[in-house]
Amino acid sequence: MEYVIEMLNIRKEFSGFVANDNITLQLKKGEIHALLGENGAGKSTLMNVLFGLYQPEKGEIKVKGETVKITDPNVANDLGIGMVHQHFMLVDTFTVTENIILGKETTKGGVIDIKTAEDEVRKISERYGLAVDPQAKISNISVGMQQRVEILKTLYRGADILIFDEPTAVLTPQEIKELIQIFKTLIKEGKSIILITHKLKEIMEVCDRVTVIRKGKGIGTVNVNETNPTDLASLMVGRDVEFKTEKTDATPGVDVLEIEDLKVKDSRGVQAIKGLNLSVRAGEILGIAGVDGNGQTELIEAITGLRKAESGTVKINGKNVLNLPPRKVTESGLGHIPQDRHKHGLVLNYTIGENMVLQTYYQKPFSKSGVMNFKKIYDKARNLISEFDVRTPSEYTLARALSGGNQQKAIIGREIDRNPDILIAAQPTRGLDVGAIEFIHKRLIEQRDHGKAVLLVSFELDEIMNVSDRIAVIYEGEIVAIVDPKKTTEQELGLLMAGSKKKEAGEDANV
Amino acid sequence: MQMSSRMKNILTPIIAVFLGILVGTIIMVASGYNAITAYQALWNGAFGDIYFIGEVIRQTIPYILAGLAVAFAFKTGLFNIGVEGQLLMGWMAAVWVGVSFDLPKIIHLPLAVLAAGVAGALWAFIPGYLKARFRVHEVIVTIMLNHTALYITNQVIRSVLSDGKERTDMIADSSSLRSVFLESITDYSRMHWGITIAIICAIIMWFILEKTTTGFELRAVGFNEHASQYAGMNVKRNIILSMVISGIFAGLAGAMEGLGTFGYMAVKGGFTGVGFDGIAVALLGGNTAIGVVLAALLFGGLKVGALNMPLEAGVPNELVDIIIALIIIFVASSYIIRWFIDRVSKKGVK
């Protein structure tokens, strides 16, 4: 059997914490091999060991049958290992070619020979069907293109083995399709690929084999054609995972959130919400389905007071809150799980405890006459941490130090604990693994069962179909249809999201 | 064992000071001076005599307040380079009140101090407002306002507070911070009651930032404006408030000079430098209240002790400035020191 890379019984510790414990990964030539694990399972650590960023305490690495010691990324490069990072490492103001040759510049008499480099880049780009313009500036090309530049960078340096760290996390569905095509071309040209991911769908679609790790331990390697998403999920999480969240029928009550004729402009001054009408009732989850960029962000920001609206009304429990400052809106009974947890959801340099009272710090018992009561704050935090299963060393840990899933759980805990009448959840599970997704969905449904209203905004159709009691489709700043998730199909939703206005849908869906 | 971050915060400035002195030694030796005699002279000039100790404390007072001003703004995400200008405005306001009224001390002195705080606050309000309202960067505005303050105060001294003279009259005794008691126990140094004000301000800064809801908001806005807005905090108000509080500290630093050390204000050809040294003090003190007090003491000691170096060791004054500059450079490059500490403490394990 021909392995291009063998990582045998790798162990890596960080001051007492075992990140990788006896993990074995063997990559065959010409295969796409998935490395699957939850957030924080140790995938990135293992790949950083392979890439020379960390030295393992135990274990052996073989490249093409020979034992090697990879002391730094340059050694990895020389061995033909290239890595496409999740967060691109590109200089925005440089051109594609300049970025690619950075650190490996072709020179002619001491001067950079950009012409030869451009030709070379173009040649590689054409060979692998990447369609990258070597002269384009990074700041002017899309995220998908930037990723291809990263791929080009590794190929330019002669990589035979490419590691992709969560490559689809930042891509649109169309770009994902194109990336998969690129994978296939790379394999055809004799490359081998390791794909780090926690998306089961992708693994089933493109990978040949998959190595699963859980909590730092190697669980095993399986052939993709001999497994299925359910088995993979339970291997990864260590228990059975329900993809379809169980829930009873909704028993909706009165309107909690009423939006009438709302008009909002986006940051560039373009009308993003054009007279939108919508209401969410107590005891139901209303899902908003739509392609990114159809006004979802502006809608949420206008409701929560983060963005000034042009006109219209937004009522919470019958009281108009439009264009009130965010605090007034929050106090009217609104909870908000923001789309961007780093930008809006958390102060990363605050402790988890401090973040837990981000909206309530000025109220009793967390403060009295303007003086904070940190004991009460951290008591509260401790309760929320255990109730919402936030995995953190302590309540005094900086939010920055937590994994994405745990940061999200902390936000969700904070928002649900305030017991809002209307909870807005924007992309609540983005970038999370199946275990965390299941947990979050259950919490949203629980909130509904307590008679609260939930507004869920998501670009993931699966999530919308699974969790919602009603689905409102947003297209170019308007609700074009309201449908019943039990009676609709992905195809129908897809058409609506693409703007084909059919029937005055939804009347029958108003359960 | 990984060193705790607290430990690192303490160790970093100490190493920086040590490196500054070390390189200073090399420079002195290279220029043909006896480094040991020089440092002895420095030490004697700062702590060798109760008089010098009094002078060191006197010098420390404005450094503490200037350092607090910079540190407070810094903790809330703003870089107040305008401490120098706010200090000058505070100095002028304090002296103005000091020379213009004749009141009982219990009213006159607090009024003069208050005037300095208000003047500093108003001068800092300008960049705060411009930043909050129009997103104008505070560094640029404060630098400009430093110069504006210098020329305004000079002009006021010439045309309002005197008849075309180069300095104001002495302030009334009822507004002075001078203390016969403190002077007598320090062999007639110029040490004054300002030290109590400076220490109280340090405690106030710590209390506001670490214990109050206002401080919680200020720090949150400093770290992440978007999350603060999401959480319902008034971002603009907090930016202005932060600058204003910083300006109060700076203005009080000016009052210390006007009501304590000098008792008057003279036309200046250039900046006092205290405001700028405040940046170094804040940096060295890790932007914490206690750190600022300690760093100010060090700077005060260096500054006063340096005066003795030419007399006792024949080392030029400029060399002391070089050493102070070196310390600042090493503090500013604390990242390198941190990295070094990390390496050493990791090696310790193996």
Interface residues (C-beta under 8 A of the other chain):
Chain A: S15 T304 L306 P325 P326 R327 K328 T330 E331 H336 P338 K343 H344 G345 L346 V347 L348 N349 Y350 E354 L358 Q359 Y361 Y362 S367 G370 V371 M372
Chain B: M1 Q2 K211 T212 T213 T214 G215 F216 R219 A220 F223 N224 H226 A227 S228 Q229 Y230 A231 G232 M233 N234 V349
